[in-house]
Amino acid sequence: MSETKFKRGGWSWWYLLFAVQFLIALWPPFYNKVEPALFGIPFFYWFQLAWVLVCAVLTAAVYWATDD
Amino acid sequence: MADVNWIALGVFLALFGFVSWLGFAAARWRKGDLDQLHEWGLGGRRFGTVVTWFLVGGDLYTAYTFIAIPALAFGAGAIAFFAVPYTVIIYPLLFLVFRRIWYVCHRRGYITAGDFVRGRFGNRWLALAITVTGIVATMPYIALQLVGIQVVIGALGVSGTGLLGELPLLIAFLVLAAFTYSSGLRAPASIAIVKDVLIYITAIAAIIVIPTELGGFGKIFAAVPAQKLLLAVPGEHTTGAYGSYATLALGSALALFLYPHSLTAILSASSGSAIRRNAALLPGYTFMLGLLALLGFFVIAAGVHELPAYAEGFKKFGNNFAVPALLLQSFPSWFVGIAFAAIGIGALVPAAIMSIAAANLYTRNIHREFINRNPTDREEAQNAKWVSLLVKFGALLFILFVPTKYAIQLQLLGGIWIIQTLPAVMLGAYTRWFNAWALLAGWAVGTLLGTWMAIATNLQNTYPLIIGSYSFPGYTAVYTVALNLVVAALLTPIFNGIAGRDLADETLASDYYPS
């Protein structure tokens, strides 16, 4: 194996962005509330939907920041 | 429901006819030699980022999901939204773990999880356990897809008595079986594009039109009973609904890519980069699934379940009739045809991939391993084609002769069973530390205990774990896979001590990332 490959498949600090996705998504006390509502949609629902989009952006950031 | 909705039925049939033609024509798409198993069963591993997006999306977000999740929101409320965190956290797993599995499978020519475990641990019995678990967990899942078709056909007003009433389902099934046989994975891949476009159109229209008709989201949520609107706040000495919600999401996420049909779709991607890009792009489907879950509340607000016109449908299909009834109530007939076609076609795609995945497993890890060790490429591909027919036929018989609730319960058990393959497959992608027999013992303990816990709770998916004076209701799959891991970790040094460390492993560290 050549020296240029030593980091391949290894750990990257960017992967901590994945841990953030897990922690928020799996912590119901954080979002189990009605207020603040958005367009009449309780926080519970709009926050989790918004979190989907945030997570997609975070994953895209990891994609751009790390090598294949 | 004696009145057939002819306009909706016409649109439905036209779209169904179009995708059927597409399924057969797909044999010539990115042409390959369909007498080779990886060509028939993995589309020649030729799908780029875009096709993979449609294929995996069409595969994971099934017709049954689109019916069952809103139905759960309608019946049980906020807990149904666990589908959103569930389908958020699957993508980091895809990005990290399953990319490694894609590389090693690509490098070594593996087409199933059984192949990978056989190569990694050199133990045919462990591979057999992984294989059988995969096939058994997939069968009821296919049956549920047929339920999805059944519900929309019923909602179109097509009915009859006895087997005559099942004729439309039978026809849909025969078409599905025929194009899967002839085109392999290329058929669902091409149909998935049509299906996903139709589903997006339906979801966007529903989320804009229906709230407008009902007077806005504020009014809709005001109509939802308080106990359904949020998770119940846990009392003292229990994690209550919070624990259930989080473990359901976590366990479902850990299990998802272990299902054979998920892995089949992933392995058909042409590059590891296509997998990584899709981890950022596939949440588009999660967002849509979340929007669709809200349809359950629209049903409550619109009072559709109280209208006499739909009473018969609710009686026949239960809460699964909620979404079809809402669509019938809210849209003109021609659009109902499009929406129902989206659900019906949405059942064909995963059903086809599931039967292909089960066929790949049987052919590679049972037939080749235990019956005929040296098949020609042609024999192997032919074998898989026949098995795909057999698997679907089994699912059809199940749906025709066994009450639907058993398919739902078996699918629930399937989730508990499939997650038991996690230590060998997902951890196996990172380490060869575990002893193969210890993994097999962990798998057996997890499977048996999971089955027992499910039966003890009368086939609820959560188990009220009691420790001291605290109770932790949570998804059975999570508890049992944790025990599975503990057993495998404790027995590994013991088994190594007795028989010596077994290091059989045909894969290399460099197989797991790009060269």
Interface residues (C-beta under 8 A of the other chain):
Chain A: M1 K5 R8 G9 Y15 F18 Q21 F22 A25 L26 W27 P28 P29 N32 K33 V34 A37 F39 G40 I41 P42 F44 Y45 Q48 L49 W51 V52 L53 C55 A56 V57 T59 A60 V62 Y63 D68
Chain B: A78 F81 V84 P85 T87 V88 I89 Y91 P92 F95 L96 R100 G216 F217 G218 K219 I220 F221 L229 L230 L231 V233 A241 Y242 Y245 A246 A249 L250 G272 S273 R276 R277 A279 A280 L281 P283 G284 T286 F287 G290 L291 L294 A509 S510 Y512 Y513 P514 S515
